[in-house]
Amino acid sequence: MDIEGKTAVITGGSAGIGLAIANALADAGIGAIVIGDIDDANGEAAVAGIIDKGAKSVYKHTDVSNADDIRALFDEAVKNFGQVDIVFNNAGIMLGEPAWPEVAIERLGLGVQINLLGVMYGTRVAIDVLSQSGGGLIINTASPAGFGPLPPDPMYAATKAAIINFTLSCATLQASHNIRVNAILPGTTDTAILNKSGDGTTPAAWLKPFIGMLNLLTVEDIAKGAIDVIEDDSRVGEALSIENPAKEGGEAGYIRLRDNTEFHERALGNVVTTAD
Ligand SMILES: NC(=O)c1ccc[n+]([C@@H]2O[C@H](COP(=O)([O-])OP(=O)(O)OC[C@H]3O[C@@H](n4cnc5c(N)ncnc54)[C@H](O)[C@@H]3O)[C@@H](O)[C@H]2O)c1
């Protein structure tokens, strides 16, 4: 898809990876970006930065775990910009402290609601809205933790695994609705999620033993991968893993985790099997 002049909705776009993707889209000539997040101050700052780059932008307070908020986010996008072409279901949290297994039971539910239901709600509403203008693209932010295990945060590993399979299972929307659905799987990336739990800030002592040895990716590395997925129409129902560099200052590696070509052909009934 050509990014120029398009409209994107990005959840969790106030900070971190979502913000970097928004900025990269603005640099690539996108027409408009709608940011949905619970961090209003950073969201408004993100919008100001996008407008500075020459794109239109609005912020809408959106808790992705709330289906009504998701509907209102897309309504806001259509109201302002007429249609939506690209959707990033990107908002997510980790357990934080108190860490697993002492974590409050409610926090497990919140994690599932934000990480998993947020992506499902965003995809469901996006299907209706993208269809109004003939189709589009959905990118869900999963994680290599979806291939796990991630012992300090089983909720995170489980929800990210579910997002991967949800995304792969949405591959046939390309054939039925002209909507391309893919996932990006950022390796460990230098953002606030490594330091905060999502409902406040805490030292990430619980996580350090598991990430301390890694050469972190930058948010720009992830945005580059996201732009690649947008521009490459051959990517359908894929999970693109963006791997941590092997050495400090090294480059991110890209791994296409699934090529669904044969699956698509089967789903479309185009695979001819011969008896001999
Ligand atoms: N940073 C990493 O190492 C890494 C690795 C793999 C995947 N990811 C995923 O990337 C995505 C973005 O994370 P990040 O690293 O940029 O973290 P971040 O904490 O910097 O950004 C997350 C954003 O989501 C927002 N958010 C949190 N709860 C929300 C809710 N209920 N509704 C709407 N917005 C909400 C936050 O306010 C924040 O702006 C997440 O899905 C995360 O799981 C991150």
Ligand as a Chemical Component Dictionary entry (heavy atoms), coordinates in Angstrom:
data_LIG
# 
_chem_comp.id                   LIG 
_chem_comp.type                 NON-POLYMER 
_chem_comp.pdbx_formal_charge   0 
_chem_comp.three_letter_code    LIG 
# 
loop_
_chem_comp_atom.comp_id 
_chem_comp_atom.atom_id 
_chem_comp_atom.alt_atom_id 
_chem_comp_atom.type_symbol 
_chem_comp_atom.charge 
_chem_comp_atom.model_Cartn_x 
_chem_comp_atom.model_Cartn_y 
_chem_comp_atom.model_Cartn_z 
_chem_comp_atom.pdbx_ordinal 
LIG N1  N1  N 0  9.084  -2.585 24.102 1  
LIG C1  C1  C 0  9.229  -3.869 23.854 2  
LIG O1  O1  O 0  10.260 -4.479 24.130 3  
LIG C2  C2  C 0  8.132  -4.620 23.151 4  
LIG C3  C3  C 0  8.432  -5.865 22.608 5  
LIG C4  C4  C 0  7.429  -6.598 21.958 6  
LIG C5  C5  C 0  6.166  -6.064 21.878 7  
LIG N2  N2  N 1  5.902  -4.837 22.427 8  
LIG C6  C6  C 0  4.529  -4.342 22.304 9  
LIG O2  O2  O 0  4.523  -3.096 21.654 10 
LIG C7  C7  C 0  3.337  -2.402 22.026 11 
LIG C8  C8  C 0  3.715  -0.988 22.430 12 
LIG O3  O3  O 0  4.529  -1.063 23.598 13 
LIG P1  P1  P 0  5.712  -0.048 23.892 14 
LIG O4  O4  O 0  6.935  -0.842 24.072 15 
LIG O5  O5  O -1 5.705  1.061  22.930 16 
LIG O6  O6  O 0  5.271  0.433  25.357 17 
LIG P2  P2  P 0  4.901  1.859  25.943 18 
LIG O7  O7  O 0  4.516  1.602  27.345 19 
LIG O8  O8  O 0  5.979  2.843  25.638 20 
LIG O9  O9  O 0  3.621  2.293  25.084 21 
LIG C9  C9  C 0  2.378  1.674  25.288 22 
LIG C10 C10 C 0  1.292  2.685  25.009 23 
LIG O10 O10 O 0  0.029  2.018  25.198 24 
LIG C11 C11 C 0  -0.783 2.857  25.995 25 
LIG N3  N3  N 0  -1.790 2.081  26.704 26 
LIG C12 C12 C 0  -1.633 1.299  27.811 27 
LIG N4  N4  N 0  -2.812 0.801  28.192 28 
LIG C13 C13 C 0  -3.736 1.241  27.300 29 
LIG C14 C14 C 0  -5.133 1.056  27.156 30 
LIG N5  N5  N 0  -5.848 0.331  28.035 31 
LIG N6  N6  N 0  -5.755 1.661  26.123 32 
LIG C15 C15 C 0  -5.064 2.439  25.244 33 
LIG N7  N7  N 0  -3.744 2.652  25.342 34 
LIG C16 C16 C 0  -3.088 2.061  26.360 35 
LIG C17 C17 C 0  0.173  3.564  26.932 36 
LIG O11 O11 O 0  -0.414 4.740  27.487 37 
LIG C18 C18 C 0  1.333  3.862  25.991 38 
LIG O12 O12 O 0  1.165  5.080  25.317 39 
LIG C19 C19 C 0  2.701  -3.222 23.143 40 
LIG O13 O13 O 0  1.665  -4.022 22.616 41 
LIG C20 C20 C 0  3.836  -4.100 23.613 42 
LIG O14 O14 O 0  3.387  -5.291 24.205 43 
LIG C21 C21 C 0  6.842  -4.110 23.052 44 
# 
loop_
_chem_comp_bond.comp_id 
_chem_comp_bond.atom_id_1 
_chem_comp_bond.atom_id_2 
_chem_comp_bond.value_order 
_chem_comp_bond.pdbx_ordinal 
LIG N1  C1  SING 1  
LIG C1  O1  DOUB 2  
LIG C1  C2  SING 3  
LIG C2  C3  SING 4  
LIG C2  C21 DOUB 5  
LIG C3  C4  DOUB 6  
LIG C4  C5  SING 7  
LIG C5  N2  DOUB 8  
LIG N2  C6  SING 9  
LIG N2  C21 SING 10 
LIG C6  O2  SING 11 
LIG C6  C20 SING 12 
LIG O2  C7  SING 13 
LIG C7  C8  SING 14 
LIG C7  C19 SING 15 
LIG C8  O3  SING 16 
LIG O3  P1  SING 17 
LIG P1  O4  DOUB 18 
LIG P1  O5  SING 19 
LIG P1  O6  SING 20 
LIG O6  P2  SING 21 
LIG P2  O7  DOUB 22 
LIG P2  O8  SING 23 
LIG P2  O9  SING 24 
LIG O9  C9  SING 25 
LIG C9  C10 SING 26 
LIG C10 O10 SING 27 
LIG C10 C18 SING 28 
LIG O10 C11 SING 29 
LIG C11 N3  SING 30 
LIG C11 C17 SING 31 
LIG N3  C12 SING 32 
LIG N3  C16 SING 33 
LIG C12 N4  DOUB 34 
LIG N4  C13 SING 35 
LIG C13 C14 SING 36 
LIG C13 C16 DOUB 37 
LIG C14 N5  SING 38 
LIG C14 N6  DOUB 39 
LIG N6  C15 SING 40 
LIG C15 N7  DOUB 41 
LIG N7  C16 SING 42 
LIG C17 O11 SING 43 
LIG C17 C18 SING 44 
LIG C18 O12 SING 45 
LIG C19 O13 SING 46 
LIG C19 C20 SING 47 
LIG C20 O14 SING 48 
# 
